[in-house]
Protein backbone atom coordinates (compact mmCIF):
# COMPACT_ATOMS: atom_id res chain seq x y z
CA UNK A 1 0.00 0.00 0.00
CA UNK A 2 1.35 3.43 -0.96
CA UNK A 3 1.83 6.22 1.52
CA UNK A 4 -1.12 8.51 2.12
CA UNK A 5 -1.04 11.85 0.36
CA UNK A 6 -2.54 14.91 1.97
CA UNK A 7 -5.24 16.85 0.16
CA UNK A 8 -5.80 20.60 0.16
CA UNK A 9 -8.63 20.21 2.68
CA UNK A 10 -6.36 18.41 5.15
CA UNK A 11 -5.62 20.92 7.85
CA UNK A 12 -1.84 20.80 7.70
CA UNK A 13 -1.73 20.95 3.91
CA UNK A 14 -4.19 23.85 3.89
CA UNK A 15 -1.99 25.70 6.36
CA UNK A 16 1.19 25.12 4.39
CA UNK A 17 -0.33 26.13 1.06
CA UNK A 18 -1.82 29.31 2.55
CA UNK A 19 1.59 30.17 4.00
CA UNK A 20 2.68 30.79 0.43
CA UNK A 21 2.14 34.54 0.45
CA UNK A 22 1.21 34.95 -3.23
CA UNK A 23 -1.32 32.11 -3.06
CA UNK A 24 -2.77 33.50 0.16
CA UNK A 25 -3.17 36.89 -1.50
CA UNK A 26 -4.97 35.33 -4.48
CA UNK A 27 -7.26 33.28 -2.22
CA UNK A 28 -8.23 36.40 -0.27
CA UNK A 29 -8.93 38.22 -3.52
CA UNK A 30 -11.15 35.36 -4.75
CA UNK A 31 -12.98 34.87 -1.46
CA UNK A 32 -13.38 38.47 -0.29
CA UNK A 33 -12.79 40.62 -3.36
CA UNK A 34 -9.96 42.33 -1.45
CA UNK A 35 -6.50 43.20 -2.68
CA UNK A 36 -4.45 42.32 0.38
CA UNK A 37 -1.27 43.86 -0.95
CA UNK A 38 1.86 42.85 0.92
CA UNK A 39 1.12 40.39 3.70
CA UNK A 40 3.44 41.57 6.44
CA UNK A 41 2.62 38.80 8.90
CA UNK A 42 1.59 35.30 8.00
CA UNK A 43 1.61 32.41 10.44
CA UNK A 44 -0.05 29.02 10.46
CA UNK A 45 -1.39 27.61 13.71
CA UNK A 46 -1.48 30.91 15.60
CA UNK A 47 -2.26 30.06 19.23
CA UNK A 48 -4.02 32.48 21.56
CA UNK A 49 -3.90 31.52 25.21
CA UNK A 50 -6.77 32.71 27.43
CA UNK A 51 -6.02 35.31 30.08
CA UNK A 52 -7.65 33.11 32.71
CA UNK A 53 -8.49 29.43 32.87
CA UNK A 54 -10.52 28.74 29.76
CA UNK A 55 -10.43 27.38 26.27
CA UNK A 56 -7.61 28.53 24.06
CA UNK A 57 -7.90 29.22 20.34
CA UNK A 58 -5.76 27.81 17.55
CA UNK A 59 -6.26 29.64 14.27
CA UNK A 60 -5.44 27.73 11.09
CA UNK A 61 -3.90 30.68 9.24
CA UNK A 62 -3.56 34.19 10.67
CA UNK A 63 -2.56 36.89 8.21
CA UNK A 64 -2.06 40.63 8.25
CA UNK A 65 -2.05 42.88 5.23
CA UNK A 66 -2.79 46.54 4.44
CA UNK A 67 -4.14 47.28 7.90
CA UNK A 68 -6.46 44.27 7.98
CA UNK A 69 -6.25 40.96 9.79
CA UNK A 70 -7.55 37.64 8.50
CA UNK A 71 -8.29 34.32 10.14
CA UNK A 72 -8.58 31.68 7.41
CA UNK A 73 -10.01 28.31 8.42
CA UNK A 74 -10.68 24.98 6.74
CA UNK A 75 -13.81 23.17 7.94
CA UNK A 76 -14.37 19.66 6.62
CA UNK A 77 -16.80 18.24 9.19
CA UNK A 78 -20.10 19.88 10.00
CA UNK A 79 -19.87 22.25 12.96
CA UNK A 80 -23.06 22.55 14.99
CA UNK A 81 -21.96 25.74 16.73
CA UNK A 82 -20.16 27.44 13.87
CA UNK A 83 -21.56 30.87 14.74
CA UNK A 84 -20.36 30.68 18.31
CA UNK A 85 -17.01 29.37 17.15
CA UNK A 86 -16.55 32.37 14.87
CA UNK A 87 -17.59 34.65 17.72
CA UNK A 88 -14.90 33.12 19.95
CA UNK A 89 -12.23 33.36 17.27
CA UNK A 90 -13.16 36.98 16.63
CA UNK A 91 -12.84 37.79 20.33
CA UNK A 92 -9.43 36.14 20.53
CA UNK A 93 -8.18 38.09 17.52
CA UNK A 94 -9.44 41.40 18.84
CA UNK A 95 -7.95 41.03 22.31
CA UNK A 96 -4.52 40.74 20.75
CA UNK A 97 -4.92 43.87 18.61
CA UNK A 98 -5.20 46.63 21.23
CA UNK A 99 -2.54 47.67 23.68
CA UNK A 100 -3.25 49.05 27.12
CA UNK A 101 -5.18 52.32 26.88
CA UNK A 102 -5.57 52.25 23.10
CA UNK A 103 -8.80 53.57 21.63
CA UNK A 104 -11.26 51.08 20.13
CA UNK A 105 -10.93 52.95 16.86
CA UNK A 106 -7.46 51.42 16.55
CA UNK A 107 -8.96 47.97 16.03
CA UNK A 108 -8.17 46.94 12.45
CA UNK A 109 -10.72 45.73 9.95
CA UNK A 110 -10.84 41.96 10.37
CA UNK A 111 -12.24 38.91 8.63
CA UNK A 112 -13.01 35.43 9.88
CA UNK A 113 -13.14 33.24 6.78
CA UNK A 114 -14.25 29.60 6.79
CA UNK A 115 -13.84 27.30 3.79
CA UNK A 116 -16.47 24.56 4.17
CA UNK A 117 -16.91 21.55 1.89
CA UNK A 118 -20.60 21.48 2.84
CA UNK A 119 -23.43 24.00 3.10
CA UNK A 120 -23.22 25.21 6.69
CA UNK A 121 -26.54 27.07 6.56
CA UNK A 122 -28.55 25.08 4.02
CA UNK A 123 -29.53 28.00 1.79
CA UNK A 124 -27.53 27.02 -1.28
CA UNK A 125 -25.32 30.12 -1.28
CA UNK A 126 -21.68 29.75 -2.30
CA UNK A 127 -20.74 32.49 0.18
CA UNK A 128 -22.47 33.69 3.34
CA UNK A 129 -21.31 37.13 4.46
CA UNK A 130 -22.41 37.66 8.05
CA UNK A 131 -22.41 41.15 9.54
CA UNK A 132 -23.96 42.62 12.67
CA UNK A 133 -26.96 44.83 11.92
CA UNK A 134 -29.91 46.36 13.76
CA UNK A 135 -32.91 44.01 13.82
CA UNK A 136 -35.45 46.83 13.52
CA UNK A 137 -33.46 48.54 10.75
CA UNK A 138 -31.58 45.93 8.67
CA UNK A 139 -30.01 48.66 6.57
CA UNK A 140 -28.30 50.03 9.69
CA UNK A 141 -24.84 48.47 10.04
CA UNK A 142 -23.20 48.78 13.44
CA UNK A 143 -19.81 49.57 11.91
CA UNK A 144 -17.73 46.96 13.70
CA UNK A 145 -15.69 46.26 10.53
CA UNK A 146 -15.47 42.53 11.25
CA UNK A 147 -17.50 40.45 8.79
CA UNK A 148 -17.54 36.67 8.98
CA UNK A 149 -17.52 34.83 5.67
CA UNK A 150 -18.55 31.19 5.35
CA UNK A 151 -17.88 29.59 1.96
CA UNK A 152 -19.84 26.60 0.67
CA UNK A 153 -17.90 24.39 -1.74
CA UNK A 154 -20.99 22.30 -2.50
CA UNK A 155 -22.47 25.34 -4.29
CA UNK A 156 -19.36 26.14 -6.32
CA UNK A 157 -21.34 26.30 -9.57
CA UNK A 158 -23.47 29.16 -8.22
CA UNK A 159 -20.52 31.46 -7.58
CA UNK A 160 -20.44 34.44 -9.93
CA UNK A 161 -16.75 35.07 -9.30
CA UNK A 162 -14.55 32.84 -11.49
CA UNK A 163 -11.71 32.77 -8.97
CA UNK A 164 -13.92 31.74 -6.09
CA UNK A 165 -15.74 29.23 -8.29
CA UNK A 166 -12.39 27.72 -9.23
CA UNK A 167 -11.23 27.34 -5.62
CA UNK A 168 -14.57 25.99 -4.36
CA UNK A 169 -14.77 23.48 -7.21
CA UNK A 170 -11.28 22.25 -6.37
CA UNK A 171 -12.15 21.96 -2.70
CA UNK A 172 -15.32 20.01 -3.47
CA UNK A 173 -14.17 17.78 -6.33
CA UNK A 174 -10.37 17.76 -6.21
CA UNK A 175 -10.32 18.82 -9.87
CA UNK A 176 -7.95 21.66 -10.74
CA UNK A 177 -9.55 23.43 -13.69
CA UNK A 178 -8.59 27.11 -13.35
CA UNK A 179 -5.35 29.03 -12.78
CA UNK A 180 -5.66 29.38 -8.99
CA UNK A 181 -6.72 25.79 -8.32
CA UNK A 182 -3.93 24.59 -10.61
CA UNK A 183 -1.41 26.65 -8.66
CA UNK A 184 -2.74 25.24 -5.38
CA UNK A 185 -2.76 21.69 -6.74
CA UNK A 186 0.84 22.02 -7.91
CA UNK A 187 1.87 23.10 -4.39
CA UNK A 188 -0.06 20.20 -2.88
CA UNK A 189 1.90 17.87 -5.13
CA UNK A 190 5.25 19.44 -4.23
CA UNK A 191 4.54 19.40 -0.49
CA UNK A 192 3.40 15.77 -0.63
CA UNK A 193 6.84 14.89 -1.94
CA UNK A 194 8.22 16.03 1.41
CA UNK A 195 7.42 12.70 3.06
CA UNK A 196 9.20 13.55 6.30
CA UNK A 197 6.91 16.58 6.73
CA UNK A 198 3.79 14.57 5.81
CA UNK A 199 4.61 11.88 8.35
CA UNK A 200 5.37 14.44 11.05
CA UNK A 201 2.03 16.16 10.45
CA UNK A 202 0.19 12.84 10.60
CA UNK A 203 1.81 12.23 13.97
CA UNK A 204 0.70 15.68 15.12
CA UNK A 205 -2.87 14.91 14.07
CA UNK A 206 -2.75 11.85 16.29
CA UNK A 207 -1.48 13.77 19.29
CA UNK A 208 -3.29 17.16 19.12
CA UNK A 209 -1.76 18.04 22.44
CA UNK A 210 -1.41 21.81 22.25
CA UNK A 211 -4.70 23.69 22.65
CA UNK A 212 -8.21 22.44 22.02
CA UNK A 213 -9.80 23.88 18.92
C-alpha positions in Angstrom: 0.0 0.0 0.0 1.3 3.4 -1.0 1.8 6.2 1.5 -1.1 8.5 2.1 -1.0 11.8 0.4 -2.5 14.9 2.0 -5.2 16.9 0.2 -5.8 20.6 0.2 -8.6 20.2 2.7 -6.4 18.4 5.1 -5.6 20.9 7.9 -1.8 20.8 7.7 -1.7 20.9 3.9 -4.2 23.9 3.9 -2.0 25.7 6.4 1.2 25.1 4.4 -0.3 26.1 1.1 -1.8 29.3 2.6 1.6 30.2 4.0 2.7 30.8 0.4 2.1 34.5 0.4 1.2 35.0 -3.2 -1.3 32.1 -3.1 -2.8 33.5 0.2 -3.2 36.9 -1.5 -5.0 35.3 -4.5 -7.3 33.3 -2.2 -8.2 36.4 -0.3 -8.9 38.2 -3.5 -11.2 35.4 -4.7 -13.0 34.9 -1.5 -13.4 38.5 -0.3 -12.8 40.6 -3.4 -10.0 42.3 -1.4 -6.5 43.2 -2.7 -4.5 42.3 0.4 -1.3 43.9 -1.0 1.9 42.9 0.9 1.1 40.4 3.7 3.4 41.6 6.4 2.6 38.8 8.9 1.6 35.3 8.0 1.6 32.4 10.4 -0.1 29.0 10.5 -1.4 27.6 13.7 -1.5 30.9 15.6 -2.3 30.1 19.2 -4.0 32.5 21.6 -3.9 31.5 25.2 -6.8 32.7 27.4 -6.0 35.3 30.1 -7.7 33.1 32.7 -8.5 29.4 32.9 -10.5 28.7 29.8 -10.4 27.4 26.3 -7.6 28.5 24.1 -7.9 29.2 20.3 -5.8 27.8 17.6 -6.3 29.6 14.3 -5.4 27.7 11.1 -3.9 30.7 9.2 -3.6 34.2 10.7 -2.6 36.9 8.2 -2.1 40.6 8.2 -2.0 42.9 5.2 -2.8 46.5 4.4 -4.1 47.3 7.9 -6.5 44.3 8.0 -6.3 41.0 9.8 -7.5 37.6 8.5 -8.3 34.3 10.1 -8.6 31.7 7.4 -10.0 28.3 8.4 -10.7 25.0 6.7 -13.8 23.2 7.9 -14.4 19.7 6.6 -16.8 18.2 9.2 -20.1 19.9 10.0 -19.9 22.3 13.0 -23.1 22.5 15.0 -22.0 25.7 16.7 -20.2 27.4 13.9 -21.6 30.9 14.7 -20.4 30.7 18.3 -17.0 29.4 17.1 -16.6 32.4 14.9 -17.6 34.7 17.7 -14.9 33.1 19.9 -12.2 33.4 17.3 -13.2 37.0 16.6 -12.8 37.8 20.3 -9.4 36.1 20.5 -8.2 38.1 17.5 -9.4 41.4 18.8 -7.9 41.0 22.3 -4.5 40.7 20.7 -4.9 43.9 18.6 -5.2 46.6 21.2 -2.5 47.7 23.7 -3.3 49.0 27.1 -5.2 52.3 26.9 -5.6 52.3 23.1 -8.8 53.6 21.6 -11.3 51.1 20.1 -10.9 52.9 16.9 -7.5 51.4 16.6 -9.0 48.0 16.0 -8.2 46.9 12.5 -10.7 45.7 10.0 -10.8 42.0 10.4 -12.2 38.9 8.6 -13.0 35.4 9.9 -13.1 33.2 6.8 -14.3 29.6 6.8 -13.8 27.3 3.8 -16.5 24.6 4.2 -16.9 21.6 1.9 -20.6 21.5 2.8 -23.4 24.0 3.1 -23.2 25.2 6.7 -26.5 27.1 6.6 -28.5 25.1 4.0 -29.5 28.0 1.8 -27.5 27.0 -1.3 -25.3 30.1 -1.3 -21.7 29.8 -2.3 -20.7 32.5 0.2 -22.5 33.7 3.3 -21.3 37.1 4.5 -22.4 37.7 8.0 -22.4 41.2 9.5 -24.0 42.6 12.7 -27.0 44.8 11.9 -29.9 46.4 13.8 -32.9 44.0 13.8 -35.4 46.8 13.5 -33.5 48.5 10.8 -31.6 45.9 8.7 -30.0 48.7 6.6 -28.3 50.0 9.7 -24.8 48.5 10.0 -23.2 48.8 13.4 -19.8 49.6 11.9 -17.7 47.0 13.7 -15.7 46.3 10.5 -15.5 42.5 11.3 -17.5 40.4 8.8 -17.5 36.7 9.0 -17.5 34.8 5.7 -18.6 31.2 5.3 -17.9 29.6 2.0 -19.8 26.6 0.7 -17.9 24.4 -1.7 -21.0 22.3 -2.5 -22.5 25.3 -4.3 -19.4 26.1 -6.3 -21.3 26.3 -9.6 -23.5 29.2 -8.2 -20.5 31.5 -7.6 -20.4 34.4 -9.9 -16.8 35.1 -9.3 -14.5 32.8 -11.5 -11.7 32.8 -9.0 -13.9 31.7 -6.1 -15.7 29.2 -8.3 -12.4 27.7 -9.2 -11.2 27.3 -5.6 -14.6 26.0 -4.4 -14.8 23.5 -7.2 -11.3 22.3 -6.4 -12.2 22.0 -2.7 -15.3 20.0 -3.5 -14.2 17.8 -6.3 -10.4 17.8 -6.2 -10.3 18.8 -9.9 -7.9 21.7 -10.7 -9.6 23.4 -13.7 -8.6 27.1 -13.4 -5.3 29.0 -12.8 -5.7 29.4 -9.0 -6.7 25.8 -8.3 -3.9 24.6 -10.6 -1.4 26.6 -8.7 -2.7 25.2 -5.4 -2.8 21.7 -6.7 0.8 22.0 -7.9 1.9 23.1 -4.4 -0.1 20.2 -2.9 1.9 17.9 -5.1 5.2 19.4 -4.2 4.5 19.4 -0.5 3.4 15.8 -0.6 6.8 14.9 -1.9 8.2 16.0 1.4 7.4 12.7 3.1 9.2 13.5 6.3 6.9 16.6 6.7 3.8 14.6 5.8 4.6 11.9 8.3 5.4 14.4 11.0 2.0 16.2 10.5 0.2 12.8 10.6 1.8 12.2 14.0 0.7 15.7 15.1 -2.9 14.9 14.1 -2.8 11.8 16.3 -1.5 13.8 19.3 -3.3 17.2 19.1 -1.8 18.0 22.4 -1.4 21.8 22.3 -4.7 23.7 22.7 -8.2 22.4 22.0 -9.8 23.9 18.9 
